[in-house]
């Protein structure tokens, strides 16, 4: 039996991507990012992941708020 191991970084959204991410997916990605941040706390990688996590959650939350406003 063999397994293929993927780095969580392989699945991050491109910062320049215009596509929307739903709130549930953003939270899932953020949880994974936070686990990675804890593993390398205090490093440049951790700082970078925290910024990516914040950006992903901000975009998803903004999209959710806009969708809620439009549905009213």
Secondary structure, 3 states (H helix, E strand, C coil): CCCCCCCHHHHCCCCCCCCCCCHHHHHHHHHHHHHHHHHCCCCHHHHHHHHHHHHHHHHHHHHHHHHHHHCC
